[in-house]
Amino acid sequence: MTTDRHLAFKRARDHISGIAPAKLFDHERELLDNAAEDLLLAGSADEAHAVHETASIALQMLVESGRWTEVMKDQLLALLDACGPANLLAHA
């Protein structure tokens, strides 16, 4: 873990906690909070990639439900990705 990843984790968690309940149910919030933590603690790009994929699928489901926009999804996914190893995006 690096200082930059820890700061990214704090930004992601703050962002997630600030999302209105109508836009994110408790179980979705928990999944995304866990994704931020798992990415922060990921020791490899493979580990981080698996978490990224799970979060990406969950966020896409929010878009498909009409509760989120693509912009909202992309913004949170970028915040989550910043929590992980630097080479995560090369695999995503």
Long-range contacts (C-beta under 8 A, 24 or more apart in sequence): 1-40, 1-41, 4-82, 5-39, 5-40, 5-82, 5-83, 5-84, 5-85, 6-40, 8-40, 8-79, 8-82, 8-83, 9-36, 9-37, 9-39, 9-40, 9-83, 11-79, 11-82, 12-36, 12-76, 12-79, 12-80, 12-82, 12-83, 15-75, 15-76, 15-79, 16-76, 22-67, 23-62, 23-67, 23-68, 23-72, 24-62, 24-67, 28-58, 28-62, 31-55, 31-58, 32-58, 32-59, 32-76, 32-80, 35-80, 36-79, 36-80, 36-83, 37-83, 39-80, 39-81, 39-83, 39-84, 39-88, 40-83, 40-84, 42-84, 42-85, 42-88, 43-85, 44-85, 45-84, 45-85, 45-87, 45-88, 45-90, 45-91, 46-91, 48-84, 48-85, 48-88, 48-91, 49-88, 49-91, 49-92, 51-84, 52-77, 52-80, 52-81, 52-84, 52-88, 52-91, 52-92, 55-80, 56-92
